[in-house]
Amino acid sequence: MVLEWIGTFFKFVGLDHESLKQELAKGGGDGEVLAWVQGNAKFKRGPWEILAWSEWITKRTPDSDAETISEFAEMVAKLSKKREDIYSWFDFLDLDDYCSFGGRA
């Protein structure tokens, strides 16, 4: 599920995950990694394409099939039984990061 939409990034820019993994292992900062992605991407995207893709991926919700929605709900419930504002994958990642670093949901 989560890995599925991460794969859309690699398709969008035309990179393979192993090359990015090797670059990330070098420990560069965000700006350095971005410059590397831009320099190595197979598909050179314009600002409007990047903005449109970013808007879409940020708001992407679990697929509409019952199994995926149920799994998403279970993942959220493992982190918080009280949160009713987690709709998108990015909402879930924010919650997961918050909880992973000591926050209480």
N, C-alpha and C positions, 0 to 999 in steps of 0.2 A: 504494500500500500504506500507507505511513505517513500520507500525506495523507488517505487514506480514513478512518482512525479519527479523525483530527483533525476531520474533518467531522462526526463523531458529537457532538462538543462543541457545535458550532454548532446542530445539531438539538436537542440536549438543552436548551440554554438559550434557543433561539429568537433567535439573533443572526446577522447576516451578517458574513462575514469582513472586508469592506471597512470597516465601521464600527469593528470592533475594531482593525484595522490603523491607522486614523486616530487612535484613542485611544492606541494604543501609541506612535505617532510623537510624541506630546506628551512622552514621557519620564517618565511617572509611575512611582512605585514599585509594588510588588506590591499593597500595601493599597489604593492609589488605583485601580489597574486592577480589582481585585476589587470595590470599591465601585461602579465604573462598570458592570461586568458585572451585578452584582446590581440596579442601578438601571435598566438598559436591557434586561434579559432579558425576552423575551416570556413565557416560562414561569417563574413564580416557584416554585422547587423548595424543598421542605422539607428539613430536615437529614437525615432518613432517606433521601430520594431521592438527595441529593448523595453521601452515604456509600456507598450501594449502587452508584451509577454509578461513583464513584471506585474502589471495590474491583474492579468488573468491568473497567474500562478499564486499570487498573494491571496486572492479571494477563492481559490479552488477548494471545493468541498469534497467530501467523500463521494464516490460514485453513487448513483441512485439505486443500486441493487441492495436488497435487504441484508445480504451477508456483509458487505463492506460497511454499511451504516451501523450494523450491529457490532462489528469488530471495532469500529471507530469509537462507539459509545463505551465499549468495554475498556479501551485504552484510556479514554478520558476518566472513567470511573476509578481506574487504578490510581490516578493522581488526585482526583477530587470527586467526592460524591455531591458537593454543593454547587459546583459551577454549572451554570446554565447558559453561559455566553460563549461556549467553545463550538464554533461552527466550521471553521476552515482548518486545513492542515497547518497553516501558519499559526492560528490560534492555539492548536494543539502543541506545536513546537515551542511557542512562548511559554505555555503552561509547563511543559516538560522541563524546559531550561530553568524556569523559576523553582520548580520542585527539586530538580537535580542539584541545585546550588543552595539548598537549605530553606527555601521559602515554604510556607504552608498555604495550600490552596483553600 
